[in-house]
Amino acid sequence: MSRENYFSGLPKLQRSNSQGPNICAASRVSHLMLRAITNTGTRLPFRPLKQVRTMSSVRRVEKFSSTWPYTEQDLARYDESDDGQFYSSPRFVTHIDDGCIKTLTQYYGRELPPPNVDSPPSVIDLCSSWISHLPASYSTADQSGKRGANVHGVGMSEPELAANKSLKDFSVRDLNRNPIIPSEDASQDAIICSVSVDYLNRPREIFGEIGRVLKPGSRAHMSFSNRCFPTKVVGRWLQISERERTEMVADYFHFAGCPQKQPGELFDQIEIVTLDDGKRSDPLWVVRAQRR
């Protein structure tokens, strides 16, 4: 559905600071924290000086388990009720603080295919919402109405998707129930998933779909911080460290499409990117991989 068809005649949406995600449990107990309240309306960790990162880094993941290392229990959630009900009320909130959003937007501007109104790249925003954190140039249209990029959102909330100005169009889909990405084979120049990969409880199937729709040589980018709705993330996410979370998402890429596919068949150049603006923003990681 195009956002223009949906989003007509509705009242202007205002940003709300309620119902935002909490700090993930493992992060909450991993070290002592002071609490600070910022203008995002959520409680943030005040990291000791020695834990404030001063540079960004990229680490290539070369070694993986020979078999899928996670059990059904690892991917089970505390609340297995219908996700459609959980997300039925739109949440016009941001899930990371403003500094972290700026860092993620800058990352997308550097790493995604550049916008081009004459030949716009095709991008899918998985688990999309009312904001994609993409640079404005991706949604800016020229006088003829051509956009810098054709961004298709796949998410759970129709009102949120309709409010997202970065999207050309969108599909409402619960990927945990129907892990099929609505796109043709080898049709996408990039796929992003912003602070939502921890909610996917069928990762091999979904990442297999990511591999199916990406063009060879194109990349997928899974970003996340240390915030979540703890009852809806996969159980293991709450029990492991932040480094282990990055490695878990790297495993999702390596075992994408298994057991129908062989481990490592769909993706290579699997990398863990630690992003930092040198300030006390929410932590941010991106796990990315290239389609073979």
Residue pairs with C-beta under 8 A, 6 or more apart in sequence:
1 158
1 162
1 169
1 170
1 171
1 172
2 168
2 169
3 161
3 162
3 163
3 164
3 165
3 167
3 168
3 169
3 170
6 158
6 161
6 162
7 162
7 163
10 162
13 92
13 130
13 163
14 92
15 92
15 93
15 94
16 91
16 92
16 93
17 40
17 41
17 42
17 93
18 41
18 93
19 89
19 91
19 93
20 40
20 41
20 42
20 91
20 93
20 94
20 95
20 227
21 42
21 95
21 227
21 228
21 229
22 28
22 42
22 43
22 227
22 228
22 229
22 230
23 43
23 44
23 45
23 226
23 227
24 198
24 226
24 227
24 228
24 230
24 233
24 237
24 238
25 230
25 238
25 239
26 237
26 238
26 239
26 240
26 241
26 242
27 45
27 226
27 242
30 241
30 242
31 48
31 51
33 45
33 46
33 47
34 46
35 43
35 44
35 45
35 46
36 43
36 44
36 46
37 43
37 44
38 44
38 97
38 98
39 98
40 94
40 97
40 98
41 93
42 97
42 227
44 97
44 282
45 226
46 280
47 280
52 280
53 274
53 276
53 278
53 283
54 276
54 278
55 276
55 278
56 273
56 274
56 275
56 276
57 273
57 274
58 271
58 272
58 273
58 274
59 271
59 272
59 273
59 274
60 269
60 270
60 271
61 247
61 250
61 254
61 270
61 271
61 272
64 250
64 251
64 254
64 255
64 263
64 264
65 251
66 263
68 204
68 251
68 255
68 258
69 251
70 236
70 248
70 251
73 235
74 234
74 235
74 236
75 201
75 202
75 203
75 234
75 235
75 236
76 201
76 234
76 235
77 201
77 231
77 232
77 233
77 234
77 235
78 230
78 231
78 232
78 235
79 86
79 231
79 232
83 156
83 174
83 176
83 177
83 232
84 156
84 174
86 229
86 232
87 156
87 157
88 157
90 130
90 157
90 159
90 160
91 129
91 157
91 160
92 130
92 160
92 163
94 101
94 131
95 195
95 225
95 227
96 104
96 195
96 225
96 227
96 281
96 282
96 284
97 281
97 282
98 281
99 277
99 279
99 280
99 281
99 282
100 225
100 277
100 281
100 282
100 283
100 284
101 133
102 277
102 281
103 275
103 276
103 277
103 281
103 284
104 133
104 194
104 223
104 275
104 284
105 133
105 134
105 135
107 221
107 223
107 273
107 275
107 286
108 133
108 134
108 135
108 192
108 221
109 135
109 137
111 219
111 221
111 288
112 121
112 123
112 134
112 138
112 190
112 192
112 221
113 121
113 123
113 149
113 189
113 190
113 218
114 121
115 121
115 135
115 137
115 138
115 140
115 147
115 148
115 149
116 148
116 149
117 141
117 142
117 144
117 146
117 147
117 148
118 146
120 146
120 147
120 148
120 149
120 150
121 149
121 150
121 189
121 190
122 149
122 150
122 152
122 187
122 188
122 189
122 190
123 134
123 138
123 149
123 150
123 151
123 152
123 188
123 189
123 190
123 191
123 192
124 151
124 152
124 153
124 154
124 181
124 183
124 188
124 190
124 191
124 192
124 213
125 132
125 134
125 151
125 152
125 153
125 154
125 155
125 166
125 167
125 191
125 192
125 193
125 194
126 154
126 175
126 181
126 191
126 192
126 193
126 196
126 206
126 210
127 154
127 155
127 156
127 175
127 193
127 194
127 196
127 197
127 199
127 200
128 153
128 154
128 155
128 160
128 161
128 164
128 167
128 170
128 194
129 155
129 157
129 160
129 161
129 164
130 157
130 159
130 160
130 161
130 163
130 164
131 164
131 166
132 151
132 153
132 164
132 166
132 167
132 192
132 194
133 194
134 149
134 151
134 166
134 192
137 148
138 147
138 148
138 149
138 151
138 166
139 147
139 148
139 149
139 151
139 165
139 166
139 167
140 147
140 148
141 147
141 148
147 168
150 168
151 166
151 167
151 168
152 167
152 168
152 169
152 170
152 171
152 182
152 183
153 161
153 164
153 166
153 167
153 169
153 170
153 171
154 170
154 171
154 173
154 175
154 181
154 182
155 161
155 170
155 172
155 173
156 172
156 173
156 174
157 172
158 170
158 172
161 167
161 170
161 172
162 170
164 170
171 182
173 180
173 182
175 181
175 200
175 202
175 206
176 199
176 200
176 201
176 202
179 202
179 205
179 206
179 209
180 209
181 206
181 209
181 210
181 212
181 213
183 213
184 213
185 212
185 213
186 212
186 213
186 214
186 215
186 216
187 213
187 215
188 213
188 214
188 215
188 218
189 215
189 218
190 214
190 218
190 219
190 220
190 221
191 210
191 213
191 214
191 218
191 219
191 220
191 221
192 220
192 221
192 222
192 223
193 220
193 221
193 222
193 223
194 223
195 223
195 224
195 225
195 227
196 224
197 203
197 222
197 224
197 249
197 252
197 287
198 224
198 228
198 233
198 234
198 237
198 245
199 228
199 229
199 232
199 233
199 234
200 206
200 234
200 252
201 234
203 252
203 255
204 252
204 255
204 256
204 257
204 258
205 257
207 252
207 253
207 255
207 256
207 257
207 266
207 267
208 256
208 257
208 258
208 260
208 261
208 266
210 220
210 256
211 256
211 257
211 261
211 266
211 267
211 291
212 257
214 220
214 291
215 291
216 291
216 292
217 290
217 291
218 290
218 291
219 269
219 288
219 289
219 290
219 291
220 253
220 267
220 288
220 289
220 291
221 286
221 287
221 288
222 249
222 252
222 286
222 287
222 288
223 284
223 285
223 286
224 245
224 249
224 284
224 285
225 282
225 283
225 284
225 285
226 242
226 282
226 283
227 282
228 237
228 238
230 238
236 248
237 245
237 248
240 248
242 283
242 285
245 285
246 272
246 285
246 287
247 272
249 287
250 270
250 272
250 287
250 289
252 287
253 266
253 267
253 270
253 287
253 289
254 263
254 264
254 267
254 270
255 263
256 265
256 266
256 267
257 265
257 266
265 292
266 291
266 292
267 289
267 290
267 291
267 292
268 289
268 290
268 292
269 289
269 290
270 287
270 288
270 289
271 287
271 288
271 289
272 285
272 286
272 287
273 285
273 286
273 287
273 288
274 284
274 285
275 284
275 285
275 286
276 283
276 284
